[in-house]
Amino acid sequence: MKIAVITGASSGMGREFVTQIDRAYGDILSEIWVLARRKERLEELQKEIKTPLRMFSVDLTKDSEYEEYTKALEKLKPSVGILVNSSGFGKIGTFQEVSKGSNLAMIELNCHSLTKVTYDTLPFMKKGARIINLASSAAFLPQPRFAVYAATKSYVLSFSRALKYELTSRKISVTAVCPGPVKTEFFDIAEENNQIAFYKKIVMADARKVVEKAMADAKIGKSKSVYGLPMQAFEILSKIVPHEAILKIMSQWK
């Protein structure tokens, strides 16, 4: 049984990964395992693709629910060809404007859950398999009014890059996807209390194109996938301009 595993599959980038993996690899996959809280969304998604979905209606932050996934791995012992860690969320606002619960939940889902899914899935991955982790261009430097979210994505980027080298001998690739703002439901949650900065709206990208590039970059084993000239320029800028100078400018833009 050869499968792909995708978290956060019920919407946004995760859903787009399911669609594109089905189109690209549906002929060789037995199933796509999808993990998300909203089962009705997963059932709707099944109607749109050909590859059978094994649905796990779980909250990844709740171990009692997450065990359903690990037990399935142990019982069926599939060969995981692609793992996409797409679950995550962010909240816009200063550290104290965002509730303590939301700040801690971002860390729990964006970092802790991604790490445990990767850890538990790796034993079932073989030579040629790929891990795709959803980071963000926010990982390139600290971001005022997005402090915890940016920090969690810095973790994802650092973890992914180190893991790639650790898995070289097993010939398993790891790609961190670092898009800028993407037109998904992400900002419906992120903007619950505060609006996204105008300069981010200008560079808002299409999820389909971001995922297309991520899939292509993962196929050739790139460690990072950065979509679009604005974000590629931003990455370069973050390497050559002192972060303090960039942060002062960002903190004044709303």
C-alpha positions in Angstrom: 0.0 0.0 0.0 1.6 3.3 -1.2 0.0 6.4 0.2 0.4 10.1 0.7 -0.4 11.8 4.0 -1.7 15.3 4.2 -2.6 17.3 7.4 -4.9 20.3 7.3 -6.5 18.8 4.2 -10.0 20.2 4.6 -9.2 23.7 3.3 -6.6 26.1 1.9 -3.2 24.8 1.0 -3.8 21.3 2.4 -6.8 20.9 0.2 -4.9 22.1 -2.8 -2.1 19.6 -2.1 -4.7 16.8 -2.0 -6.0 17.9 -5.4 -2.6 18.2 -7.1 -1.2 15.0 -5.6 -4.3 13.1 -6.8 -3.7 14.5 -10.3 0.0 13.9 -10.4 0.3 10.5 -8.5 -3.2 9.1 -8.4 -2.2 6.2 -10.7 0.4 4.9 -8.2 -1.2 5.7 -4.9 -3.5 3.3 -3.1 -4.9 6.0 -0.9 -4.4 9.5 0.3 -4.7 9.8 4.1 -6.1 13.1 5.1 -6.2 14.5 8.6 -8.4 17.5 9.5 -11.1 18.4 12.0 -14.0 18.9 9.6 -15.0 15.5 8.2 -17.8 17.0 6.1 -15.2 19.0 4.2 -13.1 15.8 3.6 -16.2 14.0 2.3 -16.9 16.8 -0.1 -13.2 16.6 -1.3 -13.6 12.9 -2.0 -16.2 13.7 -4.6 -13.7 15.9 -6.5 -10.8 13.5 -6.8 -10.2 9.9 -8.0 -7.8 8.5 -5.4 -9.6 7.0 -2.3 -9.3 9.1 0.8 -8.8 7.5 4.2 -10.3 10.2 6.5 -9.1 11.0 10.0 -11.4 13.5 11.5 -9.0 14.6 14.2 -7.7 17.6 16.1 -3.9 17.1 15.9 -3.4 18.8 19.3 -5.5 16.2 21.1 -3.5 13.0 21.6 -6.7 10.9 22.2 -7.9 11.8 18.7 -4.4 11.7 17.1 -3.9 8.0 18.2 -6.4 7.0 15.5 -3.7 7.9 12.9 -0.8 6.2 14.6 -2.8 3.0 15.2 -3.7 2.9 11.5 0.0 3.2 10.6 1.0 0.4 12.9 -1.9 -1.8 11.7 -1.6 -1.3 7.9 2.1 -0.5 7.7 1.8 1.5 4.5 4.6 2.9 2.4 4.3 6.7 2.7 5.6 8.3 -0.5 4.7 11.9 0.4 4.0 13.6 3.8 2.6 17.1 3.7 2.4 18.9 7.0 -0.1 21.7 6.2 -2.0 22.2 9.4 -1.4 25.5 11.1 -2.9 28.9 11.8 -2.0 32.4 12.8 -3.5 35.4 14.5 -2.7 39.0 13.7 -2.1 41.5 16.5 0.5 42.4 19.1 1.6 39.7 21.5 -0.8 40.9 24.2 -3.6 41.7 21.8 -3.7 38.0 20.8 -5.0 35.9 23.7 -2.7 33.7 25.7 -4.7 30.7 24.6 -4.3 31.5 20.9 -0.6 32.2 21.2 -0.1 28.8 22.9 -2.4 27.0 20.4 -0.2 28.4 17.5 2.8 26.8 19.1 1.0 23.6 19.8 -0.3 23.1 16.3 2.4 24.8 14.1 5.3 23.2 16.0 4.4 20.4 18.3 1.9 18.7 16.1 4.0 19.0 12.9 6.9 17.4 14.8 5.0 14.5 16.1 3.3 13.7 12.8 6.7 13.8 11.1 8.3 11.6 13.9 5.5 9.0 13.7 5.3 8.9 9.9 9.1 8.7 9.2 9.4 4.9 10.0 7.0 4.2 7.2 8.9 6.3 4.6 11.4 4.7 2.2 14.0 5.8 -0.4 12.6 8.5 -2.7 9.9 9.6 -0.3 9.3 13.4 0.3 8.3 15.5 3.2 6.8 18.9 2.5 6.4 21.2 5.5 4.4 24.4 5.3 6.5 27.2 6.7 6.1 30.8 5.6 8.0 33.8 4.4 7.3 35.0 8.0 10.1 32.5 8.9 12.8 34.8 7.4 12.7 37.3 10.2 10.7 38.3 13.3 7.4 40.1 12.5 5.7 42.7 14.7 2.0 42.0 15.2 2.7 38.4 14.0 5.3 37.6 16.7 4.3 34.1 17.7 3.2 32.9 14.3 6.5 34.1 12.7 8.5 32.4 15.5 6.6 29.1 14.9 7.4 29.2 11.2 11.0 29.9 11.9 11.0 26.7 13.8 9.4 24.8 10.9 12.0 26.2 8.5 15.0 25.4 10.8 13.7 22.0 11.6 13.0 21.1 7.9 16.5 22.2 6.8 18.2 20.2 9.5 16.0 17.1 8.9 16.8 17.2 5.2 20.5 16.6 6.0 19.8 14.0 8.6 17.8 12.0 6.0 20.3 12.3 3.2 21.5 8.7 3.8 18.0 7.4 3.5 17.4 9.5 0.3 14.3 11.1 1.7 13.9 14.8 0.8 12.5 17.6 3.0 11.2 20.8 1.5 10.0 23.8 3.5 7.4 25.8 1.7 7.8 29.6 2.4 5.1 31.5 0.7 4.0 35.0 1.4 0.2 35.7 2.0 -1.9 33.2 0.1 -5.6 33.6 -0.8 -7.1 31.0 1.6 -9.3 30.8 4.7 -6.1 31.4 6.7 -6.8 35.1 6.9 -10.4 34.7 7.9 -8.9 33.4 11.2 -5.8 35.6 11.3 -7.9 38.8 10.8 -10.4 38.0 13.6 -9.3 41.0 15.6 -6.9 42.9 13.3 -6.5 43.5 9.6 -3.6 42.3 7.5 -1.1 45.0 6.6 -1.8 46.6 3.2 1.6 45.6 1.8 0.8 42.0 2.3 -2.5 42.3 0.4 -0.6 43.6 -2.6 1.5 40.4 -2.8 -1.3 37.9 -2.1 -0.7 34.7 -4.1 -2.9 32.0 -5.6 -2.8 28.7 -3.6 -2.8 26.6 -6.8 0.4 28.3 -8.1 2.1 28.1 -4.7 1.4 24.4 -4.4 2.5 23.8 -8.0 5.8 25.3 -7.3 6.1 23.5 -4.0 5.4 20.1 -5.7 8.0 20.9 -8.4 10.6 22.0 -5.9 10.1 18.9 -3.7 10.4 16.6 -6.8 13.9 17.9 -7.4 14.8 17.8 -3.7 15.1 21.6 -3.0 15.3 22.5 0.7 13.1 25.6 0.3 10.2 26.6 -2.0 9.6 30.3 -2.2 6.9 31.4 -4.7 7.0 34.7 -6.5 9.5 37.4 -7.1 8.3 39.6 -4.2 8.9 36.8 -1.6 12.2 35.8 -3.2 13.3 39.4 -3.0 12.1 39.6 0.6 14.2 36.5 1.5 17.3 38.1 0.0 16.5 41.4 1.8 16.2 39.6 5.1 19.7 38.2 4.6 21.5 41.4 3.7 19.7 44.2 5.6 19.9 44.3 9.5 16.7 42.9 10.9 16.4 45.9 13.3 16.1 48.3 10.3 13.4 46.1 8.6 11.5 45.7 11.8 11.3 49.4 12.4 9.7 49.9 9.0 7.3 47.0 9.4 6.2 48.2 12.8 5.1 51.5 11.3 3.1 49.9 8.4 -0.5 48.9 9.1 
